[in-house]
Amino acid sequence: MVHTCEAVVVHCMDFRLQHFLNDWLEKRFGKQNYDRISWAGGVREFAIVKTQIQMSQQLHNVKKIILINHEDCGAYGPTGTKERHVSDLAYAEEAVKSLYLPVEKYYLHLNGEFEKI
C-alpha cells in the first residue's frame, strides 16, 4: 500500500509554539496531510534531520519540504540570533537540493507570525 502526503515539515519541539504550528499547518495542508519532524533546534542539527526528510520522501512521496526555526530557541542559546537562524535555514535548503523538492523556509516569531525567509 502506498501512502502519500503533501509535505514534510521540520520544526522545533518547543511547547510554546505548538498551537501556532498546529493551526498554521492545518490551514495549509489540512489534517494528516504532512509528515512532521519535531526536533530541538529545528534545523540546527541538520545531518540528523536530513535522514528523516529522506525517509519521508521515500515512504510518503512528499511534494515539498517546509523548514521552520523560531525566535528565542533554547537549543541555540545565546547564539540564536535571527541571522543565525536564517543562515542555518539556508544551509538546510542547500543540503536537500539533491532531493529535487521545493523548499519553503520560515522564521516563527513568539507572537505566532510566520516570516517567510
N, C-alpha and C positions, 0 to 999 in steps of 0.2 A: 504494500500500500504506500502510495506517495503522499507525503504531507508537505504542503507549501504554505508560505506566508509572505507578506508584503516586504517586511524589513527585519533587520537585526538592529537592536538599539543597545548602545553601550552607555552606561551612566554610573554615577557613584551610588553607593549603598546608603548614603546619609539619610536618615529618617526624616529630617526636616523638609526634604524636598519631594518625598514620595507622592504626596497628594497633588502637587503641581504636575509631576511626571505622569501620574495615572490619568488625570484629566486631559492633559495635552495629547498623550498617546492615544487615548480612546477617541478623541476628536479627529486625530489624523488618520488612524488606521482601523478604528472600530475595536471591538473586543476580540481578543485572541487571534489577532492577525499579524503578530510580530513576535520574534524571539527577543528575550530581554536578558542582557548580561549586566548584572549589578555587581560592581567591583569597587572596593575602596580606592578613591582617586580617579575613577572613570578610566581615562586612557593613560594614566600615569605609568603603570607597569604594562606597557603595550605588548610586549612579547608574549605575555601570558594571555592577554585579552585576544590577540590576533588568532591564536589557535581556536578559541571559541567562535570567533567570527567565521573562520574557515569551516568549522563543523556545522554552523548554521547554514552556510551556503551549500554544503554537501548534502545535508539531511533535509533541508526545507526549501532549497532553491530560492532564497531570498532575492529581492529585486533591488534593494538599496541598503546602505549602511548609514545609520544615524549615530553620531558621536556627540556626547553631551558631557561637558565638565561644568563645574559650578563655583560660584563665589564662596569664599570662606571655607574651603575644603580642608578638613583636618589632616587628611593624608598628605597634603602638600606642606602643611605647617606654614612657617613664615615665608617660604619661597613661593607660595601660591598666589603670586600676582596675576592680574588678568593677562598680562603679557606672556607669562609663563604658560598659562592655560592655552592661549592662542597658539603659542609655539608648539606645545605638545599635541594639540589637535591637528595642526598642520603636519607634524611628523607622523601621526597616526594615519592621516589621509594618504600620505605618500607611501606608507608601509603596506597599505591594502590595495594599491593601484593594480597589482598583479591579478586581483580578483575580477577586474573589469566591471565593477559595480559603481553606480553613482554614490557619492558620499555627501552627506549634509553634516555640518558642524555647528554646534550651539554652545553658548556660554549662558548658563542659567543663573539668574540673579536670585538672591534670597527672597525677593518680593514676588517671585514666580514668573518674571519676564524672561522669555527665551530670546536671546540675542543671537541672530544668525551670524556666523563668522565666515 
